[in-house]
Amino acid sequence: MSQYRTFTAADAVEYARQYGGVENPESLVESQEIGDGNLNLVFKIFDRDGNSRVIVKQALPYVRCVGESWPLTLDRARIEAEVLQIHGQYCPEYTVKILHHDPELAVMVMEDLSHLAIWRGEQVKGRDYPQASAQLGEYLAQALFHTSDFYQHPYQKKAEVIRFTNPELCDITEELFFNEPYEVHERNGYPRALEPLAASLRDDDELRLRVAALKHRFFSHAEALLHGDVHSGSIFVGDNTLKLIDAEFGYYGPIGFDVGSALGNLLINYCALPGLMAPREAADAREKRLSDVRVTWQSFADRFLTLTAEKSRDRALAWPGYGAAFLRKVWCDTLGYCGTELIRRTVGMSQVADIKTIEDEVMKVECVRQAIALGRTLILAAEHVDNIDALIARVRQNG
Amino acid sequence: MSQYRTFTAADAVEYARQYGGVENPESLVESQEIGDGNLNLVFKIFDRDGNSRVIVKQALPYVRCVGESWPLTLDRARIEAEVLQIHGQYCPEYTVKILHHDPELAVMVMEDLSHLAIWRGEQVKGRDYPQASAQLGEYLAQALFHTSDFYQHPYQKKAEVIRFTNPELCDITEELFFNEPYEVHERNGYPRALEPLAASLRDDDELRLRVAALKHRFFSHAEALLHGDVHSGSIFVGDNTLKLIDAEFGYYGPIGFDVGSALGNLLINYCALPGLMAPREAADAREKRLSDVRVTWQSFADRFLTLTAEKSRDRALAWPGYGAAFLRKVWCDTLGYCGTELIRRTVGMSQVADIKTIEDEVMKVECVRQAIALGRTLILAAEHVDNIDALIARVRQNG
């Protein structure tokens, strides 16, 4: 039985030889630790020719960017690997392939995606991947439908809810999404110039009520096995391909949380674009981003609806039209969680490259202001924004 | 370690001596098996003076009323005892006291309630317990609030959801409430004369969509630790007292399910009363039953609201006004589940004494027809019946 120890570069190579499924394991000779995230060690494993062949990822027993003073369960590595395996079962095209994982060591070995690029970085650089949004929508529909009550047997679903109970990682979301941005909190990261705007969120009675309802649904609505952290930094893109990674926040929650997080990150980029490039380029890129928002939702919704019509296994939920009725609730949730994502990425702790890359401070503040205003609008108006066209119109109205 | 064996009368006495907390255990000398339910052995344990002193209840590994061909998990005994212990922690006045339980033997020892009577039987006989509905509302509020996300720490809540995962008993509810009454099914128990009405439920598109949504919420909305089977046959009443028993269907589900089941059983009695007594008595009893409906909801809602204001521990959910906003959703759920209870108790398998006691066959059919019509109305109109007054008005309109 393996016992937890933090991997060295040499350990990672040895582990990849054993579990990487590479034809000549001895050809793997070197590793490079590339973890730029907040939580884990990530080793890229190279062969003798200098080609990277597999990835070895190990969870650390604390939050890496803070240090050992913030301990964090190693069980997240098991959850991440097992969520990706399940999502990979239903959407193999767009889920990173897990080759091996070991819950004791909190290690997984997965396919190397060096030929792809993280979508957020590409969006920041203004590079377009026209197929990505349709593929993301397809991933969301396949992964979420097949783990929902429409498809899973109630016994299996209940067992899976237990298996994917993820208290410590959910706690992070519960705090960072639904509490801190609406409070005076040392971890908040908004520009000082926006103090009045941040204060107005804290005092907005209607907003706080709606955020409470969104948090309550995050706590209690076990609709499907979520990825739990679908943002453009968890998505690799390339020529006609896309791969989801980083599912350690996975648990059974409201479907709109995953979909809303996805849309929210596209909209943050939309808000940031005027600070990232010249006006004409920014305007073009913004149109592409709005198209990404539209296509992500539409491909998710179309596929989800088709799946409910063709593959629902629960007798009651299979009633014609129920898939569409449920999807209307998912849409409302999506708008609300999209709003909380916009706010937690701007007011809260988890700032993103889209904003951080903006060099002009005045412009940066303006972009952040716009993202916060949009987030608030979506949370407040979720029940009155009827469809994707109305959402796009609201975004344009926002400036 | 104890190993499961079916108790004899003598085993029950011996067990009661050991775990009944009676001062002179040797004074317990006799037992009588009084289980009239569908699932369990229930022994009343008497002392030398012929006084019943404690109850020993043991789950059988199959559905008693069907036989060994329908096996059923013994784990329901653990769940029942543990639900009652938790509800008893928050509402000791109105929850039967569990003195001991053993999950291996599927046995619990509990306080004797021979001085009380089952509420359903009393309603059938036209006996009034004016305090019962306020006490039932109080029980529902205390039990459900203290196991909800308002009060429970997220880690504790998630652990409790696991502990009270109850697939086999939930499966019974999922079938009997949400599937069978809306299908041609051999277990359905409606009078043959109502075949056209039953058929019209099966064909009612809007109704089937709403029932699907109610089932989906039963599957996925883990709002609080439910009793799971709050009907007037699970409630003892007496002079100024009331005690909930029989919590084996407990699990984390939508709060409105428990509240709606409670109201639904009062309304079944309301519908049955004209068949149970002379017109003037029936009219009086119906007014009392409507008052019970009103007071049950109102005392539940008032206490729940007070508890959210005074004892909410989650920072976001504690926002002033959120308790009331959530309660509006609970109200809609309550109406819907109340409707499904009316229908599953009339169309479905689980017929009740209120109806079965009616001797006149024509009258019985009329009462059942009224209950089914009311159930359908409540399911369809749940979002348009704004408050308890509107509900009472709808009931009166129904006939």
Boltz contact constraints between the chains, C-beta under 6 A:
constraints:
  - contact:
      token1: [A, 149]
      token2: [B, 216]
      max_distance: 6.0
  - contact:
      token1: [A, 149]
      token2: [B, 219]
      max_distance: 6.0
  - contact:
      token1: [A, 149]
      token2: [B, 220]
      max_distance: 6.0
  - contact:
      token1: [A, 155]
      token2: [B, 167]
      max_distance: 6.0
  - contact:
      token1: [A, 158]
      token2: [B, 165]
      max_distance: 6.0
  - contact:
      token1: [A, 158]
      token2: [B, 167]
      max_distance: 6.0
  - contact:
      token1: [A, 162]
      token2: [B, 162]
      max_distance: 6.0
  - contact:
      token1: [A, 165]
      token2: [B, 158]
      max_distance: 6.0
  - contact:
      token1: [A, 167]
      token2: [B, 155]
      max_distance: 6.0
  - contact:
      token1: [A, 167]
      token2: [B, 158]
      max_distance: 6.0
  - contact:
      token1: [A, 178]
      token2: [B, 316]
      max_distance: 6.0
  - contact:
      token1: [A, 179]
      token2: [B, 315]
      max_distance: 6.0
  - contact:
      token1: [A, 179]
      token2: [B, 316]
      max_distance: 6.0
  - contact:
      token1: [A, 208]
      token2: [B, 319]
      max_distance: 6.0
  - contact:
      token1: [A, 209]
      token2: [B, 321]
      max_distance: 6.0
  - contact:
      token1: [A, 209]
      token2: [B, 322]
      max_distance: 6.0
  - contact:
      token1: [A, 209]
      token2: [B, 325]
      max_distance: 6.0
  - contact:
      token1: [A, 212]
      token2: [B, 316]
      max_distance: 6.0
  - contact:
      token1: [A, 212]
      token2: [B, 317]
      max_distance: 6.0
  - contact:
      token1: [A, 212]
      token2: [B, 319]
      max_distance: 6.0
  - contact:
      token1: [A, 212]
      token2: [B, 322]
      max_distance: 6.0
  - contact:
      token1: [A, 215]
      token2: [B, 316]
      max_distance: 6.0
  - contact:
      token1: [A, 216]
      token2: [B, 149]
      max_distance: 6.0
  - contact:
      token1: [A, 216]
      token2: [B, 317]
      max_distance: 6.0
  - contact:
      token1: [A, 219]
      token2: [B, 149]
      max_distance: 6.0
  - contact:
      token1: [A, 220]
      token2: [B, 149]
      max_distance: 6.0
  - contact:
      token1: [A, 220]
      token2: [B, 221]
      max_distance: 6.0
  - contact:
      token1: [A, 220]
      token2: [B, 222]
      max_distance: 6.0
  - contact:
      token1: [A, 220]
      token2: [B, 223]
      max_distance: 6.0
  - contact:
      token1: [A, 221]
      token2: [B, 220]
      max_distance: 6.0
  - contact:
      token1: [A, 221]
      token2: [B, 221]
      max_distance: 6.0
  - contact:
      token1: [A, 222]
      token2: [B, 220]
      max_distance: 6.0
  - contact:
      token1: [A, 222]
      token2: [B, 222]
      max_distance: 6.0
  - contact:
      token1: [A, 223]
      token2: [B, 220]
      max_distance: 6.0
  - contact:
      token1: [A, 315]
      token2: [B, 179]
      max_distance: 6.0
  - contact:
      token1: [A, 316]
      token2: [B, 178]
      max_distance: 6.0
  - contact:
      token1: [A, 316]
      token2: [B, 179]
      max_distance: 6.0
  - contact:
      token1: [A, 316]
      token2: [B, 212]
      max_distance: 6.0
  - contact:
      token1: [A, 316]
      token2: [B, 215]
      max_distance: 6.0
  - contact:
      token1: [A, 317]
      token2: [B, 212]
      max_distance: 6.0
  - contact:
      token1: [A, 317]
      token2: [B, 216]
      max_distance: 6.0
  - contact:
      token1: [A, 319]
      token2: [B, 208]
      max_distance: 6.0
  - contact:
      token1: [A, 319]
      token2: [B, 212]
      max_distance: 6.0
  - contact:
      token1: [A, 321]
      token2: [B, 209]
      max_distance: 6.0
  - contact:
      token1: [A, 322]
      token2: [B, 209]
      max_distance: 6.0
  - contact:
      token1: [A, 322]
      token2: [B, 212]
      max_distance: 6.0
  - contact:
      token1: [A, 325]
      token2: [B, 209]
      max_distance: 6.0
